[in-house]
Amino acid sequence: MPRGTIPSMNKHPIWRILHEQGRSQKWLAKRIGRSHGHVRHCSIGQRNPGHEFRQRCADVLGIPVDMLFREVA
């Protein structure tokens, strides 16, 4: 997969927003004090993100929580 490409298999808004901001999951993980694996698992649906995780991500990215963590089809 070419660098900078958003994986089509993942429709979570966090992927799109990170890509648009030129940031990575590792960057986000460091800013919110979580592991890269935790961020990845939440963004692909393998882990249910808690309220604190959702709020920290939204604050760091400057995005409302409901926009960042809405239901994805």
C-alpha positions in Angstrom: 0.0 0.0 0.0 1.5 3.4 -1.0 2.5 5.7 1.8 -0.3 8.1 2.8 -3.1 5.8 1.6 -6.0 5.3 3.9 -6.8 1.6 4.2 -10.1 1.0 2.4 -11.0 -1.8 4.8 -11.1 0.6 7.7 -14.0 3.2 7.7 -13.5 4.6 11.2 -13.4 8.4 11.1 -10.2 8.5 13.1 -8.2 7.2 10.1 -9.6 9.9 7.8 -9.0 12.7 10.3 -5.4 11.6 11.1 -4.7 11.3 7.4 -6.2 14.8 6.7 -4.1 16.3 9.5 -0.9 14.5 8.3 -0.7 12.6 11.5 -0.3 9.0 12.5 -1.8 6.6 15.0 1.6 6.6 16.8 1.5 10.4 17.1 -2.0 10.2 18.5 -1.1 7.4 20.9 1.8 9.4 22.3 -0.4 12.5 22.8 -3.1 10.7 24.7 -0.8 8.5 26.7 -1.9 5.2 25.2 0.0 2.5 23.2 -0.1 2.5 19.4 -1.7 -0.9 19.7 -4.5 0.4 21.9 -5.3 3.2 19.4 -5.2 0.7 16.5 -7.5 -1.8 18.2 -10.0 0.9 19.0 -9.9 2.3 15.5 -10.5 -1.1 13.8 -13.2 -2.2 16.3 -11.3 -4.8 18.2 -11.6 -2.9 21.4 -14.4 -0.7 22.6 -13.0 2.8 23.3 -13.9 4.1 26.8 -15.2 7.6 27.5 -11.8 8.9 28.6 -10.1 7.5 25.4 -12.7 9.1 23.2 -12.5 12.5 24.9 -8.7 12.6 24.8 -8.6 11.7 21.1 -11.2 14.4 20.3 -9.4 17.0 22.3 -6.0 16.3 20.8 -7.4 16.2 17.2 -9.7 19.3 17.8 -12.8 17.3 16.7 -16.1 16.9 18.6 -16.4 13.5 20.2 -19.6 12.6 18.4 -18.0 13.3 15.0 -14.9 11.2 15.8 -16.7 8.3 17.4 -20.0 7.9 15.6 -21.3 4.6 14.4 -19.7 3.4 11.2 -21.5 1.1 8.7 
